[in-house]
Amino acid sequence: MKQFLSLPLTLLGLAFSTTSAFAQDSSTEIHSAEVSPVGLVIGLVIVILMFAGLWKMFSKAGEPGWAAIVPIYNLIVMLKIAGKPLWWIILLIIPIVSLVVGIMVAVSLARAFGKGGGFAVGMIFLPFIFYPILGFGSATYVGPKTV
């Protein structure tokens, strides 16, 4: 099951779930060790695209781009960019709570880059498309906005 906000911490899980979804064949029984090469390539492309988009997004916000590939630290940087307190990292680790907090972080990230609610919805449901758009697009970092 895909999280509402695929933070970099869950990208590897997304790649493996995508890989297993493409590996299924209705005519034969699938064993857990069988992986389709096509599914593997698609999963890796999605992960690389997400990391590249996050790298550029972090760079636009004045943070080190390499932080996008470091687990846990990338969440800390993302919270900083979104203007959320550092202690929210604990909330992002709690399973059910992380869904709600992840949505709040996505909305704050969209606002921090001058985007609206529609873009935030895209970041929640199609992060592998909208994070690269945010990173490689014309959006500029305007800083966290208060509600």
N, C-alpha and C positions, 0 to 999 in steps of 0.2 A: 504494500500500500504506500502510495507516494504522499509525503508530507505536503501540507499546504505551502510551506515555504521551504524549498530545498536549499538550505544553507550549505555552505561548502563542506561542513562536517558530514552531511548525508549524501554527498555526490557519489561516492564510491558505491553506496547501497543502491542509488538510482541506476548506476551503470549496470550493476549485477541484476537488478530486477528487469531492466530493459533487455539485457542479454538473455535472461531466462524466458522472457515473453516472446522473443524472436526465435528462441531455440525450440519451442513447442511444435510438434508435428502431430496432427490428428490421427494419422495412420499407424503410428508406432508408439509404444510406451516410452516415455522419456525418463531417463535416469538422471539423478542430480549432477553427475559428472559430465554429461553431454552438453556441449555449448556450441551453438552455431557460429561459424566464423563471421557471418553477416551480422548477427546480433552482437557479437563482441566488438566489431568495428563500429557499429552504430552507437553502442554504449560508450566506447572510448571517445568517439567524436563529440558526443554530448558532454562528457566530462571535460574534455579539452576546451570546448566552446565555453562552458561555464567558468572554468578557471581563467581563461583569457578575458572574458567579460568582467569578472570580479577583479582581476589584476588591473585592468584599465580603469574600472570604477574607483578602486582604491587610489590609484595614481591621480585621478582627477580631483579627489578629495584631499590631496596632499599627504596621503599615507603611503608607506612603502608597498609597492605592487606585489612583492614576493610574499607579503602577509596573506594573500589569498590562498596560498597552497599549504599553509601551516594550520593544522587542526587546532581548535580551541582559540588560538590567537586570532584567527580570521574572524571569529565571532566577536571577540573583544574589539577589534578594529571596526567591524560592521556596526556594533553598538555605539562606538564613538562617533562614527560618521552620521548615524541616525540621531544622535543627540540623546541617547538613552543612558541611564546609569549603569555603571560597570557590574553591579550586583545582579543585573538581569541575566547574566551568564548562567547563574544557578537556575533561573526559571527556564532557560533554553535547554537545560539538561533533563528536566522533569517531563516525562512522556506526554501527557495530555495537555499540560499547561504550555508546553512548547509550541503547540499549534496556535493558541491564542496570541502568545507573545511573538511568535514568528510573523503572524499577520500584522501585528502592531509595528514590528520592526520594518516590514516591507512597506507599509504606508508611510512611515517616517522617512525611509530611504527615498521613496518617490518624491516626497515633499522636499527633502534636502537637495534634490537635483532639479527642483522646479517642475515636477510632473504632478499630475492630478490623481484622483481616485481610480480612474479607468486604467491608468498605467500600473497602479498598485495592484489592481485585480489581476492584470497580466503577469506581474511579478510573482503573485501567489500561485496562479494556476499553470503558467507556462514560463517558469523561471529560466529554462535553457534557451528561451528566445529573448525575453525581456532584459535579463541581466547583460547579455552582450549588446543589446540595443542601447542600454544605459551607458555601458562602458565605451563603445565605439561610436555612438551617435553624437549629436551636437549638444546634448545636455551638459550644462555646467553646474558645478557644485556651488550652491548658494548658502549652504549651512543648514543646520537643523532648525525647523520651524516649531514654534510653540503653538498649541491649539488655543 
